[in-house]
Structure formats: C-alpha cells, structure tokens
Amino acid sequence: MFQRFEGAMTALVTPFRDGRVDDRALADLVEAQIAGGIDGLVPAGTTGESATLTIEEQVHVISVVVKQARGRVPVVAGAGANATAEAIELSRGAREAGADGLLHVTPYYNRPTQDGIVRHFQEIVRGMGQPLPILVYNVPSRTGSDVLPETVAKLAQIDAVVGIKEATGNVLRATHILARCGDRITVLSGDDFTMFPLYAVGARGVISVLSNIAPRWVADMWDHVRAGAWDKAREIHYRLQPLTELLFSEASPTPIKTCLAMAGRMTDEFRSPLYPATPALREKLQAALREAGLP
C-alpha cells in the first residue's frame, strides 16, 4: 500500500540569494512551517519556481527540505516535466533525496490527449522501478491541458497514484471527481481561495501558497474542518480571503515571496522572467497582512 497524504500542506517557495538557492532561508522556512502545525511540505513545485531550476538545483532543494524536516512531516517533491523521460529522471532524483512522495504536474505545452496523460503517468511509475506515491497536479491555466474527471478515475487505477491537487478553481470539478472516484483517490485543493469550499464537498486537504506566510491559520482551518467545527473554519476563510486574492493577483510566487521578504525571512529575489513586485502591489500586500494580523 502506498502512503496517502492529507491535511494542510505547504507549496514551499524557493529562496534565492545572489542567484543561488539560499539553503539557510529554506531550512528556516521549513522549521517555521512545522512549528506552525503544517501537515506536509511540497518543495520544487510551481511556487518553488521549478520551471527555472536546473535538475540539479531541484534535487538539491528537495534534499535541503528533507534533511530539515527530519521525518516530522512528509515531503512530497515536485517532479513534473513536460517530457516523460525528464519526469522520470526528476522522480528518481527526488527518491534518492529522501522524498516521501511526488507531485507531478500534467505535461505542459505539449497538450497531450487524455489517453496520453494516462500513459505519461503509467510510464513514470514503470520508469521508477520502485515508485513513490504520486499526487497528480491539474492546473490547466498553466499547462494548457485539463485532466477530466473520467481520466482521474483511470489514473486512480494506478496503484502509485494516491491523490490529485485540483487547481481548476472549480468546486464542481472536485465534486465530479469525488463522485466518480470515492475514496480511491484523495482530492486536495490546489487554490487557496477554493480551500474551504472544497473541504465542504469532501476534499481532504490543501497544497497551499498562503501557508508560507500563515501556516498556523491554514493548519487550523483544516483541523477545525476535521473536528467538525465548520463555523471556526469559515471564520478563518473570510479573515484570510483578501490576502488570498492578492497572492494570485500577479504571477505566483511573486506576491507570496514579497510577503516573506517584507517579513525579513528571505530576499525578494526571483528567477527571470519573474521579477520583484511593483510598489503598488507591495502596498496592498502590506495592508492585507496587517488586516489579517500577520507580520
């Protein structure tokens, strides 16, 4: 049986300093997440600027996170690529670095058919030999392809595929997946603004950008839902909604890294073609952080 992942998980940013990965800032971020009650860590995904990391850097980031986490929470490493062979290479590297699971975005730019998506994941599992549990990442706004509910049901027949990060922003989509798959696959919210609504229809967690700066709030929301305290969870949802919307007002992870830089936790350094936030966005983020009671 493959491990399942649920709860409040953080899509970690990748701190940079002078063009290189800032290991110290990354390790400190991991520690802050665990102290904040987060249930899992997801390095080297979209929020971690994986698209502009080399394979060596990506594996290095995963290794830093694994070493700092020290088994206290699972590490689900971003290993997706638009080329299946590269996705297999990244998967092997993540396994060697000690990851507990993998997050695989559907192949981007190529726009494979639904059957091609299924074959892609089958080849990853075969190519690894000893596969780790896999979360499928469906984010059509970035990839140009959409994993339809009937395709998710087919992917759920692959033993190593244990869940899906659903980032269409569509609550109805999650409902259709859950109706087709039941408990064969774990649905996780892939958008902070759909976190609470998806919990209401049966999602079992989130892979959050917001929790980089507000781990305790995101963790508490899930804990309240799990305990049946929906009023308390709803209160957190509305308290954080203005900040959540701002975090996706420009290409992520620009806003969330800006928040962390303003809090003194890392530089606001990015890999081109991403650049620091505009003064106008910084001002709005500062106001939203104050309103939410965050540093």
C-alpha positions in Angstrom: 0.0 0.0 0.0 1.2 3.5 -0.9 1.1 6.3 1.7 -1.8 8.7 1.4 -1.3 12.5 2.0 -3.9 14.8 3.5 -4.2 17.9 5.6 -2.6 21.3 5.3 0.5 21.1 3.1 2.7 24.0 2.0 3.8 24.6 -1.6 7.2 26.0 -0.5 8.8 28.9 -2.2 12.5 28.6 -3.1 14.5 31.4 -1.5 17.4 32.8 -3.6 20.4 34.9 -2.7 22.8 36.2 -5.3 21.4 33.9 -8.0 21.7 30.7 -5.9 19.4 28.7 -3.7 19.5 30.2 -0.2 19.8 27.0 1.9 19.6 28.7 5.2 16.5 30.7 4.4 14.9 27.5 3.0 15.7 25.5 6.1 14.3 28.3 8.3 11.1 28.3 6.3 10.7 24.5 6.8 11.2 25.0 10.5 8.6 27.7 10.6 6.1 25.6 8.7 6.5 22.7 11.1 6.2 24.9 14.1 3.0 26.3 12.6 1.4 22.9 12.5 1.6 22.2 8.8 1.0 18.5 7.9 3.3 18.3 4.9 5.8 20.1 2.7 5.8 20.4 -1.1 9.2 21.7 -2.4 10.2 22.3 -6.0 6.7 22.8 -7.4 5.2 25.8 -9.2 5.5 28.0 -6.1 9.1 26.9 -5.8 9.9 28.2 -9.3 10.7 24.7 -10.5 10.4 25.9 -14.2 13.6 27.9 -13.8 15.5 25.5 -11.6 18.0 23.1 -13.2 17.5 19.4 -12.4 20.5 19.5 -10.0 19.0 22.6 -8.2 15.6 20.9 -8.0 17.0 17.8 -6.4 19.2 20.0 -4.1 16.1 21.9 -2.9 14.3 18.6 -2.1 17.3 17.4 -0.2 17.5 20.5 1.9 13.8 20.2 2.8 14.1 16.5 3.6 17.1 17.0 5.8 15.5 19.9 7.7 12.1 18.1 8.1 13.8 15.1 9.6 10.8 12.9 9.1 8.5 15.1 11.2 6.1 15.7 8.3 6.1 14.1 4.8 7.8 15.7 2.0 6.1 15.5 -1.4 8.5 16.7 -4.0 7.7 18.4 -7.2 9.0 16.2 -10.0 6.8 17.1 -13.0 8.0 17.9 -16.5 6.6 18.1 -20.0 8.9 15.4 -21.2 8.1 12.0 -19.6 11.8 11.0 -19.6 12.7 14.1 -17.6 9.8 13.5 -15.2 11.2 10.0 -14.6 14.7 11.4 -14.0 13.4 14.0 -11.5 11.4 11.3 -9.8 14.4 9.2 -9.3 16.4 12.2 -8.0 13.6 13.0 -5.5 13.5 9.4 -4.3 17.3 9.4 -3.8 17.0 12.7 -1.9 14.6 11.1 0.5 11.2 12.4 -0.5 8.1 10.6 0.7 6.1 11.2 -2.4 5.9 13.1 -5.7 3.8 15.9 -7.1 3.5 15.5 -10.9 2.0 18.3 -12.9 0.5 17.1 -16.2 2.7 17.6 -19.2 2.6 21.3 -20.2 2.9 22.9 -23.6 2.6 19.5 -25.4 -1.1 19.4 -24.7 -1.4 15.6 -24.7 -4.7 13.8 -25.1 -6.5 12.3 -22.1 -5.1 8.9 -23.1 -1.6 10.5 -23.4 -1.9 11.8 -19.8 -2.7 8.4 -18.5 0.2 6.8 -20.4 2.5 9.6 -19.1 1.8 8.5 -15.5 2.0 4.8 -16.3 5.4 5.4 -17.8 6.6 7.3 -14.8 5.6 4.5 -12.5 7.3 1.9 -14.7 10.4 4.0 -15.2 11.0 4.5 -11.5 11.0 0.7 -10.8 10.3 1.4 -7.1 7.8 4.2 -7.3 6.9 6.7 -4.6 3.2 7.6 -4.1 2.2 10.2 -6.6 -0.1 13.3 -6.5 -1.4 14.4 -9.9 -1.3 18.2 -10.3 -4.1 19.5 -12.5 -3.6 23.2 -13.3 -5.0 23.9 -16.8 -4.3 27.6 -16.6 -0.6 26.9 -16.6 -0.3 23.6 -18.6 -2.8 24.1 -21.5 -4.4 20.6 -20.7 -7.1 19.6 -18.3 -7.4 16.2 -16.6 -11.1 15.4 -16.9 -12.9 13.5 -14.1 -13.1 10.3 -16.2 -9.4 10.5 -16.7 -8.8 11.0 -13.0 -10.8 7.8 -12.5 -8.4 5.9 -14.8 -5.4 7.4 -13.1 -6.9 6.2 -9.7 -6.5 2.6 -11.0 -2.7 3.1 -11.0 -1.6 1.9 -7.5 1.0 4.6 -7.0 -1.4 7.5 -7.8 -2.9 8.3 -4.4 -4.3 11.8 -4.9 -4.9 14.9 -7.1 -4.0 18.5 -6.5 -7.1 20.1 -8.1 -6.3 23.6 -9.3 -9.0 24.4 -11.8 -10.6 26.8 -9.3 -13.9 25.0 -9.9 -15.7 23.4 -7.0 -18.0 21.5 -9.3 -14.9 19.8 -10.9 -13.9 18.5 -7.5 -17.4 17.2 -6.9 -17.4 15.3 -10.1 -14.0 13.7 -9.3 -15.2 12.6 -5.8 -18.5 11.3 -7.2 -16.5 9.1 -9.7 -13.6 8.0 -7.5 -14.9 8.0 -4.0 -12.1 7.2 -1.6 -9.9 5.6 -4.3 -8.1 9.0 -4.6 -7.6 11.9 -2.2 -8.6 15.3 -3.6 -6.6 18.3 -2.3 -7.3 21.9 -3.0 -4.7 23.5 -5.3 -6.0 27.0 -4.9 -6.2 28.7 -1.5 -9.4 30.5 -2.5 -11.2 27.2 -3.0 -9.8 25.6 0.1 -12.8 25.9 2.4 -15.4 25.3 -0.4 -13.6 22.1 -1.4 -13.5 20.9 2.1 -17.3 21.2 2.1 -17.6 18.7 -0.8 -15.1 16.2 0.5 -11.5 17.4 -0.2 -9.1 16.1 2.4 -6.6 18.9 2.4 -4.8 21.6 0.5 -1.4 22.3 -1.1 -1.2 26.0 -0.1 0.7 29.0 -1.2 -0.8 31.1 1.6 0.6 28.9 4.3 4.2 30.0 3.5 3.3 33.2 5.5 0.3 31.9 7.5 1.0 28.3 8.4 -1.0 28.3 11.7 -4.1 29.8 10.1 -4.1 27.3 7.2 -3.4 24.4 9.6 -6.1 25.5 12.0 -8.7 25.7 9.2 -8.1 22.1 8.3 -8.0 21.0 11.9 -11.4 22.7 12.5 -12.9 21.0 9.5 -11.6 17.6 10.6 -13.1 18.3 14.0 -16.5 19.4 12.5 -16.0 23.0 13.7 -17.2 24.5 10.4 -18.0 27.9 11.9 -14.5 28.3 13.1 -13.1 27.2 9.7 -15.4 29.6 7.9 -14.2 32.4 10.1 -10.6 31.8 9.1 -11.6 31.5 5.4 -13.1 35.0 5.4 -10.4 36.5 7.5 -7.8 35.5 5.0 -9.8 36.0 1.8 -8.4 39.5 1.0 -4.8 38.4 1.3 -5.5 35.1 -0.6 -6.9 37.0 -3.6 -3.9 39.3 -3.6 -1.5 36.4 -3.6 -2.8 35.5 -7.1 -3.2 39.0 -8.5 0.2 38.7 -10.1 2.0 35.5 -11.3 2.7 33.3 -8.3 5.0 33.1 -6.4 5.8 36.9 -6.8 3.2 38.0 -4.2 4.0 35.4 -1.5 7.8 35.8 -1.8 7.2 39.5 -1.5 5.3 38.9 1.8 8.1 36.7 3.1 10.7 39.3 2.1 8.8 42.1 3.8 8.7 39.9 7.0 12.5 39.6 6.8 12.6 35.9 6.1 14.3 35.9 2.7 15.3 38.2 -0.2 12.7 39.1 -2.8 14.9 37.6 -5.5 13.4 35.7 -8.4 14.4 33.8 -11.5 13.7 35.6 -14.7 11.1 36.0 -16.2 9.6 36.7 -12.8 10.6 40.0 -11.2 10.0 41.7 -7.8 6.5 43.1 -7.1 5.5 46.6 -8.1 5.4 49.2 -5.3 1.6 49.3 -5.7 1.3 45.5 -5.1 3.7 45.7 -2.1 1.5 48.4 -0.5 -1.7 46.3 -1.0 0.1 43.2 0.4 1.2 45.2 3.5 -2.3 46.3 4.1 -3.7 42.8 3.7 -1.1 41.3 6.0 -2.0 43.9 8.7 -5.7 43.2 8.3 -5.1 39.5 8.7 -3.0 40.1 11.8 0.2 38.8 10.2 3.7 40.2 10.3 
